[in-house]
Amino acid sequence: MIVWLNGAFGSGRKTLAAVLCRTLPGAVVADPEAIGDLLRATLAHHDLRPRDYQELPL
């Protein structure tokens, strides 16, 4: 099962995800922001480096 949490900045998504992880055995949080940070660091010296990882083309 995948539970997708969406909401505005500061709405408590990470807090809710932490509570769900404690409640649901085997649950894992996959935070796309961490992936964006990895891409930003990996592409730091590339010609197509984005200011924001959300600007990366698919």
N, C-alpha and C positions, 0 to 999 in steps of 0.2 A: 504494500500500500504506500502511496506517495501522498503526503499532506503538504500542499503548497500554501505558504503563508504570504499574503500580500497586504500592503497597507502603506500609509504615509510615513515619512520620517518621524521617529519618536513615538510611534503608535504601540510599541511593545512586541513587535514580531520576534525579536531575539529572546525576550523574556518568555514569551509563550512557547517558543521552540525548546527552550531549556526545560520548562515544566513538562512538556510533552515527552522529552527524552527521558526524564526521570520516571514518568508514568508508564511509558510504553517500552517493554523489554526489547532490546535489540535496535532501538531507534537511533538514527544517525542524523546529524544536521549537515546539510550540504549548502554552504553559504556562497552564492555566486559572487559576492563582493570579494571573497578571498581569491577566487579564480581571476577576477579582474585585476586585483593587485599583482598577482603572478604575471599576467600578461603585460601589465604596465612595466614591471621590472625587467621582464625578458626582452621587451621591445624598446627599452630606454634609449638605445643608440641606433635604432633602425630609422631609415628615412621616413617610414610611414607611422612612426610612433604617435599614438594618440595622446591628447591631453587627458581625455577621459576614456576609460575602457569601453564605455557605452557607445563611443564613436567608431569602434572597430567594425568594419564590414564583416558580414558572416563569412 
